[in-house]
Amino acid sequence: MEKQLKEKEELTSYKFACIVARYLDDYKAKDISILNISNVSSMTDYFVICSSDTSTQVKALTENVRTKVKKTFSRMALRIENDLRNRWNLLDYGDVVIHILHKEERETYAIEKFWNNSFSVQKEDWMKESEEYSIYKQNNV
């Protein structure tokens, strides 16, 4: 049973970023971080960044997030970018940009260091904000 956003509940960019991080966590992404870059850039509000050990998992995480977001929120990415080897995939939803990287690319590009003036959302905060969207909670309800 898929969680559907209540009609009166507004999907803020913060909540959307937290839910995407939750989906990535549910599918075993590693080192998930959310950066609020709205105070340092006008391109988007949040980056959600995660790592994977294999290119196959980078691709699987990307497809799982795309599917869950489409099913739950009827949202399609405005832009999708990836390298041919699935070492770095990007899903651009306008207000939230998702970077799914192989662990080696993540170390090389160090996105968090480049955006060091941004605010990092703590894991316990995004976990709490997105709790009702956990696939584990949904399966137990």
C-alpha positions in Angstrom: 0.0 0.0 0.0 1.6 3.3 -1.1 1.5 6.3 1.1 -0.3 9.1 -0.6 0.2 12.8 0.4 -3.0 14.1 2.0 -4.7 16.6 -0.2 -4.4 19.5 2.3 -0.8 18.7 3.2 1.7 20.8 1.3 4.7 19.1 -0.1 7.4 21.5 0.8 10.9 21.1 -0.8 12.2 20.3 2.7 9.6 17.5 3.2 10.3 16.2 -0.3 14.0 16.1 0.2 13.5 14.2 3.5 11.2 11.7 1.9 13.6 11.1 -1.0 16.4 10.5 1.6 14.1 8.0 3.3 13.5 6.2 0.1 17.2 6.0 -0.5 17.8 4.8 3.0 15.1 2.1 2.6 16.9 0.9 -0.5 20.3 0.7 1.3 22.0 3.8 -0.1 25.0 4.8 2.0 26.2 8.1 3.5 23.0 10.0 2.8 23.1 13.7 3.3 20.7 16.6 2.6 22.1 20.0 2.0 19.9 23.1 2.1 21.6 25.3 -0.5 18.8 27.8 -0.8 20.8 30.5 1.0 23.8 30.2 -1.3 22.3 29.3 -4.7 19.2 30.1 -6.7 19.3 26.9 -8.7 17.5 24.7 -6.2 16.6 24.4 -2.5 18.1 21.1 -1.5 20.6 18.5 -2.7 20.1 14.9 -1.5 23.4 13.0 -1.9 24.1 9.4 -1.4 26.7 6.7 -2.3 26.8 3.2 -3.4 29.4 0.5 -3.7 28.6 -0.6 -7.2 27.4 0.9 -10.5 24.6 -1.6 -10.6 23.3 -0.3 -7.3 23.7 3.4 -8.5 21.3 2.5 -11.3 18.9 0.6 -9.1 18.7 3.4 -6.5 18.0 5.9 -9.3 15.2 3.8 -10.8 13.7 3.1 -7.4 13.6 6.7 -6.4 12.1 7.7 -9.8 9.4 5.1 -9.5 8.5 5.9 -5.9 8.3 9.6 -6.5 6.2 9.2 -9.6 3.8 6.7 -7.8 3.6 8.7 -4.5 3.6 12.3 -5.8 2.9 12.0 -9.5 6.2 13.9 -10.1 8.6 13.3 -12.9 12.2 14.6 -12.9 12.6 17.7 -14.9 16.1 16.5 -16.0 18.0 13.2 -15.6 21.7 13.0 -16.1 24.0 10.1 -15.8 27.3 8.9 -17.1 27.3 5.8 -19.3 28.9 3.7 -16.6 26.3 4.6 -13.9 28.9 6.1 -11.6 27.0 9.3 -11.1 23.3 9.8 -11.7 21.4 13.0 -11.1 17.6 13.5 -10.8 16.5 17.2 -11.0 13.0 17.8 -9.5 13.5 21.6 -9.6 13.4 22.3 -5.9 15.3 19.2 -5.0 18.3 17.7 -6.9 19.3 14.1 -6.1 22.9 13.0 -6.6 23.4 9.2 -6.5 27.1 8.4 -6.9 29.5 5.5 -6.8 31.6 5.9 -3.6 34.7 6.7 -5.6 33.1 9.5 -7.5 31.6 10.9 -4.3 35.1 11.1 -2.8 36.5 12.6 -6.0 33.9 15.4 -6.5 33.3 16.1 -2.8 30.0 17.9 -3.3 29.6 18.6 0.4 32.9 20.4 0.5 32.1 22.5 -2.5 28.8 23.6 -0.9 30.4 24.1 2.6 28.4 27.3 3.1 25.1 25.3 3.0 23.1 24.0 5.9 23.2 20.2 6.4 20.0 18.5 7.6 20.8 16.0 10.4 19.8 12.4 9.8 17.5 12.2 12.8 15.6 15.3 11.5 15.0 13.9 8.0 14.2 10.5 9.4 11.6 12.0 11.7 10.1 14.2 9.0 9.7 11.3 6.6 8.8 8.5 9.0 5.3 7.8 7.6 6.9 7.2 4.1 9.1 4.3 5.2 8.4 1.2 3.1 8.9 -0.8 6.3 6.2 1.2 8.2 3.8 0.9 5.3 4.3 -2.9 5.1 3.5 -3.2 8.8 0.4 -1.1 8.8 
